Amino acid sequence: MEQVTVNGRGYRPPREPVVAVCIDGSAPDYFSDGLARGKLPALARFRARGFYGLARAAVPTFTNPNNLSIVTGAAPAVHGISGNFFLEPESGQEIMMNEPRFLRAESLLAAFSRQGAQVAIVTAKDKLRRLLGHGVRGGVCFSSEKAHEASLAEHGIEGVNALVGWPTPDVYSAELSTFVLEAGLKLLERRRPQLMYLSLTDYIQHTHAPGTPEADRFYAALDGYFDAFDRAGAVVALTADHGMNAKADGAGRPNIVYLASLLEGWLGPGQARVILPITDPYVAHHGSLGSYATVYLAQGVEREPVRARLAGHAGIEYVAEREAACARFALPPDRVGDLVVISDRRTVLGKSPEAHDLTQLHGVLRSHGGLAEQEVPFVLNRPLTRDYARKAAEGLRNFDLFDFALNGV
């Protein structure tokens, strides 16, 4: 097997199994809090003997853009996935961005599989499966959400529930993530894939803050799997797609800026269309309320006055016209509105009160999407080479993970 070059980066072939884990929604405080209280012994060992740092996620800090950035080693401007949901220019329809046809770049997993590397991909949510597995030859790719539907023809494996020994978990459960890790461990023990990518779900992070009993139990379980992967001889590489923050006031009431209502009041009906790229089928996680939105303005509506007025509104941290936002965050311009709006650490963006059912939330609004959720953990169980230690000191992105796991240890 030879080095592959993908999206301008060179990757050495794996010399030992690499297990890369994207811990969905894992703000750094989940690790630091658990470490401070001695609850994460494997992670403590990695910090002492390997590498433990922080990285910046891609903006918008949502699931699909960041998972695709991690497996392509590139920003959304390269791979094309600008959110979980977008306005398709060709059709004018608002749709999920979960089809391989939306991808504009190859993953390093696909590139290595063409050279004969054994690749395994396990995701919690099925919305990611086809994107992450696109182009992978002869590998395994399935979701815990639909584990019972896995087939040799489509997923490269059958009998997943028997392999794991668990029934398919509920989508709103911690077990949706631990199923991924248990499946990954069984695959590592029985098939020894050279590259494994495991992507979890942020159900716990949306519902429980660091230090709560529920979060402690979940992260203790994750730590046990990290320990098992380490002891099985794998290079273990950990990061997250985004962080998570409570989006509420001191009394726990949600802080929401309803952009469509606001813009209609300023401009009149039909003059602006708000797209919320956090939107996906898992409404009990976040109610389609996140800290990033794009706005399409009707022909003849000047962008700058609207931008300036939004920038002065309480709860909004950043507003820019398409060109400036795409340049700053490396986004694909044809999949972004006339304006990009980002709310602050304690605020989310919605369309209108009637467009969001807050009763489906689990009694608390914790969400992501903005700049305040950009900082994420970046951990390896092996020490870095001198050159890569120097690179890490210069600043890390979460999509540097495979570069460091394959080239830097």
C-alpha positions in Angstrom: 0.0 0.0 0.0 1.3 3.4 -0.9 0.8 7.0 0.4 -2.4 8.6 -0.9 -2.9 12.3 -1.6 -6.4 13.5 -1.0 -7.5 17.1 -1.3 -3.9 18.4 -1.2 -2.8 16.3 1.8 -0.6 13.2 1.8 -1.4 10.3 4.1 1.0 7.4 4.9 -0.6 4.0 4.9 -1.6 2.8 8.4 1.1 0.7 10.0 -1.3 -0.5 12.7 -5.1 -0.1 13.0 -6.4 3.5 13.3 -9.6 4.1 15.2 -10.8 7.7 14.8 -13.8 8.7 16.8 -16.0 11.8 16.3 -17.7 12.4 19.6 -20.7 14.4 18.5 -21.3 17.6 20.5 -18.4 17.0 22.8 -17.5 20.4 24.2 -14.0 20.3 25.8 -15.6 20.7 29.3 -16.9 17.2 29.2 -13.3 15.9 29.1 -11.8 18.5 31.4 -14.5 18.1 34.0 -14.2 14.3 34.0 -10.5 14.4 34.1 -10.5 16.9 37.0 -12.6 14.5 39.1 -10.7 11.3 38.1 -13.5 9.8 36.2 -11.7 9.2 32.8 -8.6 7.0 33.5 -8.0 6.1 29.8 -8.2 9.7 28.7 -5.9 10.6 31.6 -3.4 8.0 30.3 -3.6 9.4 26.8 -3.0 12.9 28.1 0.1 11.7 30.0 1.6 9.5 27.3 0.1 10.8 24.0 -1.3 14.1 22.9 -4.2 16.1 24.4 -5.1 19.5 22.9 -7.9 21.6 21.5 -8.9 22.2 17.9 -11.3 24.4 16.0 -14.2 22.8 14.1 -15.5 24.0 10.8 -18.2 26.6 10.7 -21.1 26.1 10.7 -20.5 23.9 13.8 -23.0 21.2 12.7 -22.8 17.5 12.3 -22.6 16.9 8.5 -20.1 19.6 7.5 -17.7 18.6 10.3 -17.9 14.8 9.8 -17.2 15.3 6.1 -14.3 17.7 6.9 -12.8 15.1 9.2 -12.9 12.3 6.6 -11.8 14.5 3.7 -9.2 16.5 5.6 -10.7 19.7 4.1 -13.0 22.6 4.7 -16.6 22.8 3.5 -15.6 24.9 0.5 -13.7 21.8 -0.8 -16.2 19.0 0.0 -19.3 21.0 -0.5 -21.3 20.1 2.6 -22.4 23.4 4.1 -24.9 22.2 6.6 -27.3 19.4 7.5 -29.9 21.1 5.4 -29.8 23.7 2.6 -31.6 25.5 -0.2 -30.8 23.7 -3.4 -30.3 26.4 -6.0 -31.3 24.1 -9.0 -34.7 23.2 -7.5 -35.4 26.1 -5.1 -36.3 23.4 -2.5 -35.2 23.2 1.1 -33.7 19.7 1.5 -31.5 17.5 3.6 -27.9 17.4 2.5 -27.4 13.7 3.1 -26.9 12.4 -0.5 -23.6 11.6 -2.0 -24.5 13.7 -5.0 -23.8 16.8 -2.9 -20.2 15.8 -2.2 -17.5 17.5 -4.2 -14.4 15.8 -2.8 -13.2 12.3 -2.0 -12.5 11.0 1.5 -9.2 9.5 2.5 -11.2 6.4 3.6 -12.3 5.9 0.0 -8.8 6.6 -1.4 -7.2 4.0 0.9 -9.9 1.4 0.2 -9.0 1.6 -3.5 -5.5 0.5 -2.5 -6.9 -2.5 -0.7 -7.1 -1.2 2.9 -9.9 -2.6 5.0 -12.1 0.2 6.1 -15.0 0.2 8.6 -17.4 3.1 9.2 -20.0 3.0 11.9 -22.3 6.0 12.5 -25.0 6.6 15.1 -27.3 8.4 12.8 -28.2 7.0 9.4 -28.2 10.5 7.8 -24.4 10.3 7.6 -23.9 6.8 6.4 -24.1 7.3 2.7 -22.0 10.5 2.8 -19.2 8.9 4.8 -19.2 5.7 2.9 -19.3 7.2 -0.5 -16.6 5.7 -2.7 -15.4 3.2 -0.2 -14.7 -0.2 -1.9 -15.2 -3.5 -0.1 -15.6 -1.9 3.3 -18.2 -2.0 6.1 -20.5 1.0 6.6 -23.7 1.0 8.7 -25.5 3.0 11.3 -26.6 1.9 14.8 -29.9 3.6 14.1 -30.7 1.0 11.4 -28.3 -1.8 12.5 -31.1 -4.4 12.0 -31.3 -3.4 8.3 -27.6 -4.0 7.5 -27.0 -6.2 4.5 -23.9 -7.5 2.7 -25.0 -5.9 -0.5 -25.5 -2.4 0.8 -23.5 -2.2 4.1 -20.7 -4.8 3.6 -22.0 -6.7 6.7 -25.0 -8.6 8.0 -26.1 -9.8 11.4 -24.9 -6.6 13.1 -27.2 -7.1 16.1 -25.9 -10.6 16.6 -22.3 -9.3 16.3 -22.8 -6.6 18.9 -25.2 -8.7 21.1 -27.6 -5.8 21.5 -30.9 -4.8 19.9 -31.0 -1.7 17.8 -31.1 1.2 20.2 -33.6 4.0 20.4 -32.5 7.1 18.4 -32.9 9.3 21.5 -30.6 7.4 23.8 -27.0 7.2 25.0 -27.0 3.6 23.7 -27.1 4.9 20.1 -23.5 6.0 20.6 -22.3 3.1 22.8 -23.7 0.7 20.2 -21.3 2.4 17.6 -18.3 1.8 19.9 -19.3 -1.8 20.8 -19.7 -2.5 17.1 -16.3 -0.9 16.4 -14.6 -2.9 19.2 -16.1 -6.2 17.8 -15.0 -5.3 14.3 -11.5 -4.5 15.6 -11.2 -7.8 17.4 -12.6 -10.0 14.6 -11.8 -8.2 11.3 -8.9 -5.9 12.3 -9.7 -3.2 9.8 -6.8 -0.8 9.1 -8.9 2.3 9.2 -12.0 2.8 11.3 -14.2 5.8 11.6 -16.8 5.9 14.4 -19.2 8.8 14.6 -21.5 9.2 17.6 -24.6 11.2 18.4 -25.0 14.2 20.7 -28.2 13.2 22.5 -26.5 13.3 25.9 -24.8 16.6 25.2 -28.1 18.2 24.0 -29.8 17.1 27.2 -27.1 17.0 30.0 -24.4 19.4 30.9 -20.8 18.4 31.9 -20.7 17.1 35.5 -24.3 15.8 35.6 -24.8 12.2 36.6 -26.0 11.3 33.1 -23.0 12.9 31.4 -20.7 11.2 33.9 -22.1 7.8 33.1 -21.9 8.4 29.4 -18.3 9.6 29.4 -17.2 6.8 31.7 -18.6 4.4 29.1 -16.8 6.1 26.3 -13.6 6.1 28.3 -13.9 2.3 28.8 -14.1 1.9 25.0 -11.1 4.2 24.4 -9.2 2.0 26.9 -10.2 -1.2 25.0 -9.2 0.2 21.6 -5.9 1.3 23.1 -5.2 -2.1 24.7 -6.1 -3.8 21.4 -3.1 -2.0 19.8 -4.8 0.7 17.8 -3.9 4.3 17.3 -6.8 6.0 18.9 -7.7 9.5 17.6 -10.5 11.5 19.2 -12.2 14.8 18.3 -15.7 16.3 18.0 -17.7 17.8 15.2 -18.8 20.7 17.5 -19.3 21.8 21.1 -22.5 22.5 22.9 -23.9 25.3 25.0 -27.1 26.0 27.0 -29.1 28.5 24.9 -31.2 30.0 27.7 -31.4 32.8 30.2 -30.8 32.6 33.9 -34.2 31.2 34.5 -33.8 28.5 31.9 -36.1 30.1 29.3 -34.8 29.6 25.7 -33.1 32.6 24.1 -34.4 32.6 20.5 -34.1 35.2 17.8 -36.9 34.4 15.3 -35.3 35.7 12.1 -38.1 35.2 9.6 -40.5 37.1 11.9 -38.0 39.8 12.4 -37.2 40.3 8.7 -40.9 40.2 7.8 -41.5 43.0 10.3 -38.7 45.1 8.8 -39.1 44.3 5.0 -42.7 43.0 4.6 -43.9 39.6 3.6 -42.0 37.5 1.0 -38.8 39.6 1.1 -36.6 37.2 2.9 -36.2 33.4 3.2 -34.4 32.0 6.2 -32.6 28.6 6.1 -31.6 26.8 9.3 -28.9 24.4 8.3 -29.1 22.5 11.7 -32.5 21.1 10.5 -32.6 17.3 10.5 -35.1 14.5 11.4 -33.9 14.5 15.1 -36.1 17.3 16.3 -36.1 16.3 19.9 -32.4 17.1 20.0 -32.7 20.8 19.2 -36.1 21.6 17.6 -34.2 22.9 14.5 -32.8 25.7 16.6 -29.1 26.4 16.2 -26.7 29.3 16.3 -26.2 29.6 12.5 -28.5 30.6 9.7 -28.4 31.9 6.2 -30.8 34.4 4.7 -31.9 34.8 1.1 -33.2 38.2 0.2 -35.7 39.0 -2.6 -34.5 40.7 -5.7 -34.1 44.4 -5.1 -33.5 44.2 -1.4 -30.2 45.7 -0.6 -28.0 43.4 1.6 -26.0 45.9 3.5 -28.8 47.7 5.3 -30.3 44.4 6.4 -26.9 43.1 7.5 -26.2 46.2 9.6 -29.7 46.1 11.2 -29.3 42.4 12.1 -25.8 43.0 13.5 -27.2 45.4 16.0 -29.9 43.0 17.3 -29.5 41.5 20.8 -28.2 38.0 20.7 -26.5 38.2 17.3 -22.7 37.9 17.3 -21.8 38.0 13.6 -23.6 38.9 10.3 -21.8 39.1 7.0 -22.7 39.1 3.3 -22.1 35.8 1.5 -18.7 36.7 0.0 -17.1 37.8 3.3 -18.6 34.8 5.3 -17.5 32.3 2.7 -14.0 33.7 2.7 -13.7 33.7 6.5 -15.2 30.2 7.1 -14.2 28.5 3.8 -17.8 27.8 2.7 -19.1 27.0 -0.8 -20.7 30.2 -2.0 -23.4 28.6 -4.1 -24.8 26.8 -1.0 -24.9 29.9 1.2 -27.6 32.7 1.3 -27.1 36.4 0.7 -26.3 36.8 4.5 -24.8 34.5 7.1 -26.1 35.1 10.6 -24.5 33.7 13.8 -25.9 34.1 17.2 -24.0 34.3 20.5 -23.1 31.6 23.1 -26.5 31.8 24.8 -28.8 32.3 21.8 -30.3 30.3 18.9 -31.8 31.4 15.7 -35.3 30.3 14.5 -37.8 31.2 11.8 -41.0 32.1 13.7 -42.6 30.9 16.9 -45.1 28.7 15.0 -42.3 27.0 13.0 -40.7 25.3 16.1 -42.3 22.9 18.5 -40.4 23.5 21.8 -42.5 20.8 23.5 -40.4 18.1 21.8 -37.3 19.3 23.6 -36.2 17.4 26.7 -37.0 20.3 29.1 -33.8 22.2 28.2 -32.4 23.9 25.1 -28.8 23.1 24.5 -27.5 23.6 21.0 -24.7 24.6 18.7 -23.8 26.0 15.3 -22.0 29.2 16.1 -18.5 30.4 16.9 -19.0 29.6 20.6 -19.1 25.8 19.7 -16.0 25.8 17.5 -13.6 24.6 20.2 -13.4 20.8 20.4 -11.0 18.2 21.9 -8.2 16.7 19.9 -6.6 13.7 21.5 -4.3 10.8 20.5 -3.1 7.9 22.5 0.4 8.1 21.1 3.0 10.9 21.4 3.5 13.1 18.4 6.7 13.4 16.4 8.7 16.5 16.8 7.5 18.0 13.6 3.8 17.3 14.4 4.2 18.6 17.9 5.4 21.8 16.3 2.4 21.8 13.9 0.0 21.3 16.8 1.5 24.3 18.6 0.6 26.4 15.5 -3.1 25.6 15.8 -5.3 22.6 15.0 -8.5 21.9 13.1 -10.6 18.9 13.9 -10.1 17.8 10.3 -6.4 17.4 10.9 -7.2 14.2 12.8 -6.3 11.6 10.2 -3.2 13.6 9.2 -1.9 13.4 12.8 -3.1 9.8 13.3 -1.4 8.5 10.2 1.6 10.8 9.7 2.3 12.3 13.2 2.7 9.5 15.7 
